[in-house]
């Protein structure tokens, strides 16, 4: 039985000057977290100790980037006593400086990621900040913690919950999808950066999973006198700008409208099923504005020349760490000829009338690889699901984004 299609995040209505002028803000799937990240407290180990020890703290377990769930729509959280056999009673007992001094690359330390506090759930209080603490713990069996991690996995599975494949997980309800997006991106970043990009030596995770450092010594490598041997010098230890923090890769995704405002440019690559099209997209490059990236990627992929570009909305995409920046652009007169010979990324690109696109939005929407929905007419246009920002961009164009200012 298929799970219900989750709702998109809902933002509070407001009557601000900006909303009256530009319309209601759009929130896309994987955004809209209910947690206050209070990022400035990640370096406060007194706070982290208190939050971890709080009896109502909630812990999300993640195994190979797959989260623990009650069902496809709801995450499952465990209490502190479940994770302590893996994390220890006080994983934040030592300060950042003490952790770096005690670094031992031969010992695997589980990443305990602080996600934020839910201010709607009372109980925990630290200074003026109140709300239930949320953490994510990587229970992937590996290294010296493999047996302990596997024991926790077996323990929670015996209670009836399970780990769901996180590769393209889009069945969670909107608030928990945002929580999972944060956890997945951070845990993936930590697992991809076990070695320093400056010198190649092992790194360690600190500040509740939000920073990695290259320690100057390693207890796994002792000198003749039995003390930790100093490691080779590394540029990351000199200057704040060289520290390793989580990365986000910006990507532009754009709905391109014809010069006369009556057609929409859509493309498909080789992995798309027949007649399944989407908006064009590509990575933002260094030294390039968002608007320039939209124009460059559109021309490189389709040969179409774009003039004015307007940013519509954005979407976190935690596979692994993209930020999809949604835009609407308009082709210049005389620049609408499609040419696929530049980088040959697309298998096809074509202009669709708004009526054809409306039919696709009404009867042809499905996930990539999913069967066509009921009501689909054979040979018609197929489009991405509404949880994808591509769908939201297409819908915005059809709803008059380029015309009158939308109302709240």
Secondary structure as GFF3:
##gff-version 3
##sequence-region A 1 408
A	DSSP	alpha_helix	17	22	.	.	.	ID=ss1
A	DSSP	three_ten_helix	39	41	.	.	.	ID=ss2
A	DSSP	alpha_helix	45	53	.	.	.	ID=ss3
A	DSSP	beta_strand	58	63	.	.	.	ID=ss4
A	DSSP	beta_strand	66	71	.	.	.	ID=ss5
A	DSSP	beta_strand	74	75	.	.	.	ID=ss6
A	DSSP	beta_strand	77	78	.	.	.	ID=ss7
A	DSSP	alpha_helix	80	87	.	.	.	ID=ss8
A	DSSP	alpha_helix	96	101	.	.	.	ID=ss9
A	DSSP	beta_strand	112	118	.	.	.	ID=ss10
A	DSSP	beta_strand	125	126	.	.	.	ID=ss11
A	DSSP	beta_strand	129	130	.	.	.	ID=ss12
A	DSSP	beta_strand	132	138	.	.	.	ID=ss13
A	DSSP	three_ten_helix	143	145	.	.	.	ID=ss14
A	DSSP	alpha_helix	146	157	.	.	.	ID=ss15
A	DSSP	beta_strand	162	163	.	.	.	ID=ss16
A	DSSP	alpha_helix	174	192	.	.	.	ID=ss17
A	DSSP	beta_strand	204	206	.	.	.	ID=ss18
A	DSSP	beta_strand	211	213	.	.	.	ID=ss19
A	DSSP	beta_strand	217	222	.	.	.	ID=ss20
A	DSSP	beta_strand	228	230	.	.	.	ID=ss21
A	DSSP	three_ten_helix	235	237	.	.	.	ID=ss22
A	DSSP	three_ten_helix	240	242	.	.	.	ID=ss23
A	DSSP	beta_strand	244	245	.	.	.	ID=ss24
A	DSSP	beta_strand	249	257	.	.	.	ID=ss25
A	DSSP	beta_strand	263	268	.	.	.	ID=ss26
A	DSSP	beta_strand	280	283	.	.	.	ID=ss27
A	DSSP	alpha_helix	290	302	.	.	.	ID=ss28
A	DSSP	beta_strand	306	317	.	.	.	ID=ss29
A	DSSP	beta_strand	322	331	.	.	.	ID=ss30
A	DSSP	beta_strand	348	353	.	.	.	ID=ss31
A	DSSP	alpha_helix	354	363	.	.	.	ID=ss32
A	DSSP	alpha_helix	389	398	.	.	.	ID=ss33
###
